Each structure stands twice: as structure tokens, then as C-alpha cells.
Amino acid sequence: MQEYRKIPVTKDEIVPVARRMRDEGVILAMIHGYVTPSGAYNISYEYQKGEVIESYTIEGEDNLPTISTIYDEAAAWPERELNELIGITFEGLDTSKRLFMPDSMLDGQGQILVTPMDELIEKTHKKEEE
């Protein structure tokens, strides 16, 4: 069974952790992110160390340093994805082209908007009444 360790970090620790992991030959498994119900961002950098996943997690930051200079495309792709989908800015990351959505779609960052089910139902009922 694989072990999972969640380790809280600060913004300033992200790059040093990535450098240490890379120097040790540790694989960057994924970078995940989501917006909490209170609107805060939660980003986790998951590294595969043998049978253990170490998840270095930062909460409440919307502007983070890129680790794409350390882990190349293994970091650039999920960082670009998080930038496009929820609006996280990664300092030093090239986001001049979109991954998924057309460049003409909406201005600004974070184009995927999640609507709560009760709001969707309400909007559907309003359209049916019209």
C-alpha cells in the first residue's frame, strides 16, 4: 500500500523543495490545485519517493514561483493548466498561449467557473418559465 504524506509549506519553500527533490532524483508526480468553499486556493506539489507520495501543500496563495525551470514540462503543463482553469499565477511561467480554451474566450485569469448545483437548477427553472 502506498503511503501519502501531506506537508504544509510556504511560498518561499516551493523552489528549494523542488531543487532538493530534483537533486535527489525524485519524480514530480503532479501539481494539483483547487479553490476551497471560502475562496482560498490550495495547491499541492506531489513527489513520488519510492512507495511514498509526499504532498507539499500551500494554502491561500494565488501567486507562486514556477518550478518549470527545475522540472521542465512535468511542472510547466500542470502550472499552465492551473493558471488557465482557476487563475493561479506562476511567476516566470510562459502563459502566452492557452492549453484548452480559445485565446478569444473571456479576458483575465481562471476561465473555468464552477456553479453550485442549486444555482444551476434555479437558472434552469427560470429559463423554462420564460
N, C-alpha and C positions, 0 to 999 in steps of 0.2 A: 504494500500500500504506500502511495506517495504521501509524503509529509508536506504540509503547507505552513509557512511562517509569515505572518504579517508584521512588518517592521515600519513604524512611523518614521518619516524623515522630514527635514525642512527643505525648502527650495535650494538652499546653498549646498546641501549634501548630495543632490541628484548627480551632478557631474563627477565628483570624487568617487561615489559608489560605482558609477558606470565604468570609470577608468580602472578601478580596482578589480571589478569583475572581469573586464576585458583582459587585463594583465594576467589574471588567474586562469584565463581560457574558459570562463563561464559563458554559457549561451543566454542571450536575451530572448526569452520565450515570447513575451508580448508586453505591450503597453496598453492598459485598459483605462477607461475613464467614464464617468457618469456624473450627472447633476443630481444632488440629493433633493428631497422634497423641500428643504429650506432654501434651495437655490445655490448651494455651495458646490464647488467642483471637488471630485475625488478621483485622483489619478494614481494608478499603481504600475510600477515597473517590475515585471516578474522575470526572475532569473532562475534557470534550471541548474541546480548544483547537485549532480548525481540524482538521488531519489528525492531530493528536497526542492520545492519551489519556494524561493524567498521573494516575497512581495513587498517592495519598498513603496510605501504609500504616503502621499501628500494630500492634505485636505485644505480647501479654502483658497487655493491659488488659481488664478486664471492666466498667469504669465509665467512660463517656466523656461529654463535653458534647454536647448536641444541637445540630445546625445547622439544625433545623427553623425557628428564628426568622429564619434567613437565606435558606434555600431552600424554605420553606413545605412543601407536600405532597411535593415532589420529594425531600425529605430525611425528612419525617415517616413516610411509608409504609415505606421500607426500614429505618428505625430501629425502628419498631414491629415489623416483621417479624423483625428480628434479636433484639429483646427477647423476642418470643414463641417463636421457634424455638430459639435457642441460649442465651438468658439474659443477653445484654449489657444493661446498664443505661445509659440515656442521660439524664443529669441535665437536668431541665427538660422532658422529653417526657411528654405525657399518654398513659399506657398503661392508663387505667381500663377500656377495652373491648378485647376481643381482635379480631384480624383474621380468624383462621381457625378456631380451636378454641372450643368452648363454654366459657363462663365457669366452668361447674361442673367442668371437667376438671382434675384434679390441682391441688394448691397449689404455689406457688412459680414460679420463672422457668425458662425453657428447657424446653419440654414435648416437643419432638421429640427422641427418643433414637435414635441410630444404633447398631444392634447389628452387630458384625462377623459376616461370613458363617459362620465356623466355629462361633460360638455359636448362630446360628440353626439350623444343621444339627444340632448337638448337642441342642438343645431339641426339634427335630422328631423325632429318633430316640427321645428319651425318651418323648414323647407316643405314638409308635407302639408302644412296648414296653408301655405301660400298658394 
